[in-house]
Amino acid sequence: MSASSTPSVSIRDRLQQAGLRVTPQRFAVYANLLGRHDHPTVETILQDINQELPMASKAAVYGALSVLREVGLIREVLLDEGITRYDARTEPHHHCRCESCGGIQDLDWTAIAPIDLSAVPAGFRPDRYEVTILGQCAACAISIRQPKN
């Protein structure tokens, strides 16, 4: 995803408003995340930004992701066991994850009725929750129904 798909001034402003120095790696990582909705892994982000910023290393991408997460510009999304994904959409929302292709789609917060949290264990204070709906995306559902020749 190209950094040019999101206005550069807006990205610089957001980084500076969060109190961050604008480095090429932070700019590239944040621009990449703002321009996509597939919740990429660090490896995917690294591959994408190295097309435009060949000097980026995995450590630099991890560092940029860590700082961006700390200031609230992005968040980690754990939808698969042991796989950390990243999302620039930080407001509360839910996810649908295809168990066939691994694709992830956002689902607006209001699409699911609020969950009754009164049954949580005594003394437990919930801060937040999100729902992950597992199944097959439209493309995979069609291919699963197609007869094999």
N, C-alpha and C positions, 0 to 999 in steps of 0.2 A: 504494500500500500504506500503510495507516494505521500511524502510530507507536503507536497504542493496541493493536495486535495483539501487541506485545512488551512485557512489563512495564517501566515507566519506571525503576523502581529498579534493575533489572538492567542496563539500558543505562547509566544514570548510574554505577553501580558499575564496570562494565567500562571506561568512559572514564576514570574517576578512577584505577583500578588501573593503567591504562596511562600514568598521569602527565599526562593531558590535562585541561585546563579544559573544563567542560561548557558549550558554547555552543549556542544554538538550532539553528544550522546543523549542527554536528557531531552533535548529538542526532538531528535529523531525518534526516540522511543515513545514519547508522549504523542507526537504527530501520528505515528504509526497506529497507536491504540485509539486515538480519536477518529481515525478513518476506517475503523473496522468494527464488526459486531460479532465476530466468531470466537472471542475469548481465547486468544492465542497463548501458546506456551512460550517460554523464553527462547527456545530453539527457533520457533517460527518467527518471532520478532527479530532475532539476530539475523536469520537468513534474509528477511525482508529489508532490514535497514542496511545490511552489508551490500546490497545492490546499489545503494546511493551513498553510503558512508563506509567504504571498505576498511576503515581503521577500527571499527567497533569490534570488541572482544566480548566473549560470553560474560566475563567478569564486569566489564563496563555496563553491559545491558542489565545484569543483576543489580549492580549498584544504582543505576538510574531507576529501575523498577522499585527498589527498596525505598529510595528517597521520595519518589512520586507517591508511593503508598503511604509513607509516614506523614506526608502533608495533606493527604486526603484527595489527591487528584485522580488516583486510580485505586482499584481494590483487587485483592486476590480472590479468585473464585475456585473453590475446590469441588468439582462436580464428578471427578473420577478419582478413585483411590490412588494416592501417590502422585497425582499430576496437578501441578499448580498452573492455573491459567490466570490471565489478567484482563481487566475490563476498565475502560475509562468512564463507563456509565456508573456513577457512584450512588445515585439515588436508589432507594429500595425497589427491587423488582425480583421477579421469579425467573426460572429457567425451564426450558424443555430440552432434554438431551436425547438424541437418537442413539439407541443401543446398537444399531447396525453400522452406521458410518461415523458415529461420534460427534456429529454436528450439534451445535448448541444454538438455541434461539432464545432471545429475551422475551419475557411475558410481563406486561405491565402489572404493577402492584395491585391495581384495582380489579384485575381480571379474576382474582381469586378472593372469595369472601374471607374476612378476617378469621383467624383461627382462635378458638377458645383455649386460652392458656391456663385456665383455672385448674387443670388436672396435673400440672407440673408438680414435681415433688415439693413437699413442704420446705420452706426456707430457700428454695431456688428462685432467683430473681431473673426472669428472662429480659435480655436487653433487646434482642431482635431475632428474627427468623426469616427464612426464605424457603420457598418450596421448589423442589426439582421434580419435574414430571418426566418420567422415563417412558420411552416407547420408540416408535419409528416415525421419522420425518416423512413428508408426503412422497418424496422421490423413492425412498427405501420401501415404503409401504406398497407403492406401485410395482417395484421390481420384485418384491416378495410374492405378490399375487400373480405375476407373469408366469405362465407355464414354461418350464425348461424344455428345450428341444433336444 
